[in-house]
Amino acid sequence: MDTNDSAPLEASNMWELKQTPPMLAFLSLAYTVVFTLSIIGNVVVIATVYRIPSMHTAINYFICNLSTADTLVAIFCLPLNLISSTFTNWMVGRTLCKALPYLQGVAVAASVTTLSFIAFDRFLAVCHPLRRHFSKKQSIVILACIWIYGLLLLLPWAFNYDTTIISPDNRTLYLWCVNNMSESVTQGYQIGVIFCLLYAAPLAFITACYGLVAAKLSRRTAQQEEFLRKSSTANDRRQMSRLVKMLVTVVLIFAISWLPLHLISVLFFSRTVRVYMESFGPALPSLVQWIGISNCCVNPWIYCAFSKSYRTNFLNTLRCRFVQPVTGSVLQRSCVQSPAPASHFAAAAGAAAAAPNLGSHPINNNRKSEQNMPLLAAKYSKIPRNKDDNQDADGTSGDCLSMVQLNAHRDDSDSICATADI
């Protein structure tokens, strides 16, 4: 029996709890922690990339798309999942019954498809470094197609989920949010689309891409290694290794987080397995659902764990929002334009001294500023230089220039160097 938004009033035992008090306390705390970490981490990722022009690259756009999908899950799906895990009845109406499974499915589809494109981009960067890869404009088009793909693929859930009054024990009426597709259609859609097309196949593709990357790196000849030693620093190679490890970690945690829910969804169509799982009561599906959806909070903290520069930019973004940054600090790249390194000031000062009448000098048209340039050079030459503070005027690392030159035929030189920022 289908109902409208006022239908919950017809159900008996309106406020009946689904979980035991200890389990309810655990789920409430667990969902609160995931929500907090997800909102803070993913919003800061998006703000960090937005604030730093040098990070407006294809790979960082993909990473921002992951954060966007995870933010949507945190805002719309986490609270509703907690409510549905708390009460036996569906408490939030017919509209949200249709929206919750649909939005969660679309966000997960966008995440796994984005991870696939990131893996393909890394494959192209390592195995075909001299070919044209994704430009920024192409990446924006790809991201739009990713969301359209997810929105269309999950439409059956939007149309078929609805609130229904049922009586499992033939005595008490409950209002549940259920999928009204027939069991055979539901089984085919769950296995063919949700599991195979949006989980198993993308993970197989991602595994193949990173496997080829590992094979390519392991087959380097002695001549190639000698060329790399001459053309790039040891720091570049460490950044490259950390980047690949970071992305592989993101994929592994995604796969592990959603595997239990996918297994239960597929095996639930077996009557024997269904009876066995029902013996655990409502705690098991609620816990498995939380494990999967908690993936929305982990990626930003993986970036922090693997990338020192991202940790710095992460803290800078928080300072810009909550704390007044110290003027002249070298940790303000994400907030305000940082002063050029002392060597740049020294070079500019020498140029100003050699040609004092060039009022249209590109550094500053103000002659008084030109006259003060030697003082600025002397001032900034006293600032201690950190090994991580070797940034060029465009925000990229000077140590990465050799790797950028290796990718000179690409529209974006972000495959190794710029991506290390995130």
SVG drawing of the C-alpha trace seen along z (x, -y; Angstrom):
<svg xmlns="http://www.w3.org/2000/svg" viewBox="-4 -57 78 79">
<polyline fill="none" stroke="black" stroke-width="0.4" points="0.0,0.0 1.7,-3.2 1.3,-6.3 2.0,-10.0 3.9,-12.3 1.2,-12.1 1.2,-8.3 3.5,-7.9 0.5,-8.9 -1.2,-5.7 1.5,-3.5 1.4,-1.9 4.3,-2.1 5.5,-5.4 8.6,-5.9 9.7,-2.3 13.5,-2.0 15.2,0.5 18.4,0.8 19.4,1.6 20.5,-1.4 24.3,-0.5 24.1,0.0 22.1,-3.2 24.7,-5.1 27.6,-3.7 25.8,-4.5 25.1,-8.1 28.7,-8.7 30.0,-7.0 27.8,-9.0 28.7,-12.2 32.4,-11.6 32.1,-10.7 30.0,-13.8 32.4,-16.1 35.5,-14.7 33.9,-14.6 32.6,-18.2 35.8,-19.7 38.2,-17.6 36.3,-17.8 35.4,-21.5 39.0,-22.3 40.2,-20.3 37.9,-22.2 38.8,-25.6 42.5,-24.8 42.4,-24.0 40.2,-27.0 42.6,-29.4 45.8,-28.3 45.9,-29.1 48.8,-26.7 46.6,-23.8 44.0,-24.5 45.0,-21.3 43.2,-18.3 44.2,-15.9 43.2,-18.3 39.9,-18.9 39.3,-15.1 40.3,-15.2 37.9,-18.1 35.1,-16.0 35.7,-13.2 35.4,-15.7 32.2,-17.2 30.6,-13.7 31.7,-12.9 30.4,-16.3 27.0,-15.5 27.0,-12.1 27.8,-13.7 25.1,-16.4 22.2,-14.4 22.9,-10.7 24.6,-10.5 21.7,-12.1 19.0,-10.2 20.9,-6.9 21.2,-7.5 17.5,-8.1 16.6,-5.0 19.0,-2.9 17.4,-4.3 13.7,-3.9 11.7,-0.9 9.4,-3.2 10.5,-5.5 10.2,-8.9 11.0,-11.5 8.4,-11.1 8.0,-9.8 10.2,-12.4 13.2,-11.6 12.5,-7.9 13.0,-8.4 15.9,-10.8 18.1,-9.0 19.0,-5.8 19.2,-7.8 21.6,-10.5 23.8,-8.0 24.0,-5.8 24.8,-8.8 27.5,-10.0 29.1,-6.6 28.9,-6.2 30.6,-9.6 33.3,-8.6 34.2,-5.3 34.1,-6.7 36.3,-9.6 38.8,-7.2 38.8,-5.3 39.7,-8.5 42.4,-9.4 44.0,-5.9 43.8,-6.3 45.4,-9.7 48.3,-8.2 48.7,-5.4 49.0,-8.0 51.4,-10.1 53.8,-7.2 53.4,-5.0 52.8,-7.7 54.3,-10.9 54.8,-12.6 51.2,-12.3 48.5,-14.9 46.5,-14.0 43.6,-15.6 43.6,-19.4 41.8,-21.5 38.9,-22.1 38.7,-18.4 38.7,-17.4 35.7,-19.8 33.8,-18.1 34.7,-14.7 33.4,-15.6 30.1,-16.8 29.7,-13.5 30.6,-11.6 27.7,-13.2 25.2,-12.8 26.3,-9.1 25.5,-8.6 22.2,-10.5 21.0,-8.4 22.2,-5.1 20.5,-5.4 17.1,-6.6 15.4,-3.3 15.9,-3.8 14.4,-7.3 11.3,-5.9 10.9,-2.7 11.7,-3.5 8.6,-4.5 7.0,-4.4 4.8,-1.4 2.7,-0.3 3.4,3.4 2.8,5.8 5.6,8.3 4.0,10.1 0.4,9.6 -0.4,7.7 1.5,4.4 1.6,1.9 5.0,0.3 5.9,-2.3 9.0,-1.3 10.9,-2.7 11.2,0.1 12.2,0.9 9.0,1.7 10.7,3.5 10.0,7.2 12.6,9.5 14.0,10.7 14.4,7.2 15.9,6.0 18.3,8.9 19.4,8.2 19.8,4.5 21.7,5.0 24.1,7.5 24.5,6.2 24.5,2.4 25.3,1.7 27.8,4.4 29.4,5.1 29.1,1.8 29.7,-0.5 32.1,1.6 33.7,4.7 34.4,3.4 35.8,0.0 38.0,1.6 39.3,4.1 40.1,1.2 41.8,-0.7 43.9,2.3 44.9,2.8 46.0,-0.8 48.1,-0.9 49.5,2.6 50.7,1.3 52.2,-1.7 54.1,0.5 55.3,2.7 56.4,-0.3 58.4,-1.7 60.0,1.7 61.1,2.1 63.2,-1.0 66.5,-0.4 69.8,-1.5 69.9,-4.3 66.5,-5.6 67.6,-5.5 70.7,-7.5 68.6,-10.1 66.2,-10.4 69.1,-10.9 70.4,-13.7 67.1,-15.4 65.3,-15.2 66.1,-15.4 65.7,-12.6 62.9,-14.8 60.9,-14.5 61.1,-10.8 60.0,-10.6 57.0,-12.9 56.1,-10.7 56.2,-7.6 54.1,-9.2 51.5,-10.4 51.0,-6.9 50.9,-5.3 48.4,-7.9 46.1,-7.2 46.3,-3.5 45.5,-3.9 42.4,-5.9 41.2,-3.1 42.0,-0.3 40.1,-2.0 37.1,-2.7 37.0,1.0 37.3,2.3 34.7,-0.2 32.0,0.7 32.7,4.5 30.7,5.7 27.6,3.8 27.9,5.1 28.4,8.7 25.3,8.5 23.2,6.9 24.2,9.7 24.0,12.6 20.7,11.5 18.9,13.0 19.9,16.4 17.2,17.6 19.7,19.5 22.0,16.5 19.0,14.2 17.8,16.3 21.3,16.4 21.8,12.6 18.3,11.9 19.4,13.9 21.8,11.0 18.9,8.6 19.0,5.0 22.5,4.3 24.3,6.0 22.9,4.1 23.1,0.8 26.8,1.4 27.6,2.5 25.9,-0.6 27.9,-2.8 31.2,-1.1 30.4,-1.9 29.2,-5.4 32.1,-6.3 34.3,-6.3 33.1,-9.9 35.4,-11.2 38.7,-9.4 40.2,-10.8 41.3,-14.3 43.1,-12.7 44.9,-10.3 46.1,-13.3 47.4,-14.8 49.2,-11.6 51.0,-11.3 51.7,-14.9 53.6,-17.4 52.7,-20.3 49.0,-19.4 49.2,-19.4 50.7,-22.9 48.0,-24.1 45.3,-22.5 46.4,-24.4 46.7,-27.6 43.2,-27.3 42.0,-26.9 44.0,-29.9 42.5,-32.0 39.0,-31.1 39.6,-31.3 42.9,-33.0 44.5,-36.1 47.7,-35.0 51.0,-36.6 52.1,-39.0 55.0,-37.8 54.8,-34.2 55.9,-31.7 52.9,-29.5 50.3,-31.8 50.3,-30.5 46.7,-29.4 45.6,-32.8 47.6,-35.6 50.3,-35.9 53.6,-35.0 56.7,-37.2 59.1,-36.0 62.2,-34.2 65.2,-36.2 67.0,-35.2 64.2,-36.8 64.5,-40.0 68.2,-40.1 67.9,-39.6 65.3,-42.3 67.4,-44.7 70.4,-44.1 68.2,-44.8 66.9,-48.0 70.4,-49.2 71.6,-48.5 68.6,-50.3 67.3,-52.9 65.2,-54.8 63.0,-51.9 59.8,-53.2 57.8,-50.4 59.7,-47.6 57.3,-44.6 57.9,-44.2 56.5,-47.6 55.9,-50.8 56.5,-52.9 60.0,-54.3 60.1,-54.6 59.6,-50.9 62.4,-50.3 64.7,-52.5 63.8,-50.5 64.4,-47.1 67.9,-46.6 66.5,-47.1 63.9,-44.5 66.5,-42.1 68.6,-42.6 65.5,-42.1 64.4,-38.9 67.9,-37.5 67.9,-37.2 64.8,-34.9 65.9,-31.3 65.0,-29.2 63.3,-25.9 63.9,-23.0 60.2,-23.0 60.2,-26.7 61.7,-26.4 58.7,-27.8 58.9,-29.6 56.7,-32.7 54.0,-30.5 53.7,-28.5 55.4,-25.3 58.4,-23.7 61.7,-24.5 62.8,-21.0 60.0,-19.8 61.0,-21.7 62.9,-18.8 59.8,-16.6 57.7,-19.3 60.2,-19.5 59.8,-15.7 56.1,-16.4 56.7,-19.4 54.2,-18.0 51.3,-18.0 48.8,-20.8 49.0,-20.3 52.3,-19.6 50.5,-18.5 51.0,-14.7 53.9,-14.6 54.9,-18.0 51.7,-19.9 49.8,-16.9 52.3,-16.6 50.6,-19.7 47.6,-17.6"/>
</svg>
